């Protein structure tokens, strides 16, 4: 593929992504969204985060691992507990990273 075709591909992908996201923002303000749908949409960010993070925790080296030797999973559980208890992103990151470093040193 030549460089013009590659740039056109990037521009098309960017325009399509922008149009898709903008349409939700635009139409959400124009139409009355049912209350049940609004309640359901509140769970989307947590679901997306879980879908991104969970595979990294249980498949750390490309293989399924939920043992006590999986430091990614243990640090993730510790960070999740801190997030649940404190509701503070900064403390979640700090505790999760400290647990990861300590466990990688220990194991």
Protein Blocks (a to p, Z undefined) as FASTA:
>chain_A
ZZklmmmmmmmmmmmmmmmmmmmmmmmmmpccdfklmmmmmmmmmmmmmmmmmmmmmmmn
opacfbfklmklmmmmmmmmmmmmnopaklmmmmmmmmmmmmmmmZZ
